[in-house]
Amino acid sequence: MGSARTWNSRFNGEAMYLNFSLEGDELDRRMGGGLYLGQVITIEGGSGAGKTLLCLRLAYGLIKHNTTVAYISSQFPIREFINEAESLGYPMMNEILADQVSFITSVFLMRKNRKASLDELLNTEQVKDKQVLIIDALNPEMFSDYDVGEYFSKLRKFSENRIVIVTINPADIGKNNLSTIHELSTTIISLTTKDLAGERKHMVDLVKFPMALNSFQQAIPFRIEPKRGLIVEISSVS
């Protein structure tokens, strides 16, 4: 499907942007109105910060504009992934059946009783033919050739005419590796969560966000609702 290039995208000069807007949803506008091709986006946050939620929201918005997505999960088997997406209001069953979304688990990658190499993953038809690759979450145990510097350098090369999204938990990465990831990532999004007065507060922080199509809000507060997913909170910052 990717080779057809019938992508619902936005143009600004020579840059190409993929649309992930949803009706009645502010996230696209708050993030500048599109994601440009050719970038590696790292989404970082602790356990429960909303990394998978944001990936599902981005993936769902993208596929609603005819973008093809490969989603690699180190956490969910396919049935649980489908149920999780459905519970958040981001159903993807039909798109998976139609191969608009390829869902790949760590079990699939290691099905030959050995760890896959990163090159094997990137050369898999289900991955290389898609416009967006999401790896949720980065797990060294999935790959035989895991090296952070080489890994992200390969992802940078692979991201030409694509978007690569990787989620990480900084607590699992280590200081030196985290520094390397920050250096090699085109875009960095940090997710935080705090308990204030008995209420959990979530925030999307666009730490490193170049090439925005329009003006954007760096810190975006949000809440999570069943069947509605990620809901951007009203903020005094426009």
Buried (B, 14 or more C-beta within 10 A) or exposed (E): BBEEEEBEBBEBEEEBBBBBBBEEBBBBBBBBBBBBBBBBBBBBBBEEBBBBBBBBBBBBBBBBBBBBBBBBBBBBEBEEBBEBBEEBBBBBEEBBEEEBBBBBBBEBBBEEEEBBBBEBBBEBEBBBBBBBBBBBBBBBEBBEEBBBEEBBBBBBEBBEEBBBBBBBBBEBBEEEBBEBBBEBBBBBBBBBBEEEEEEEBBBBBBBEBEBBBEEBBEBBBBBBEEEEBBBBEEEEEE
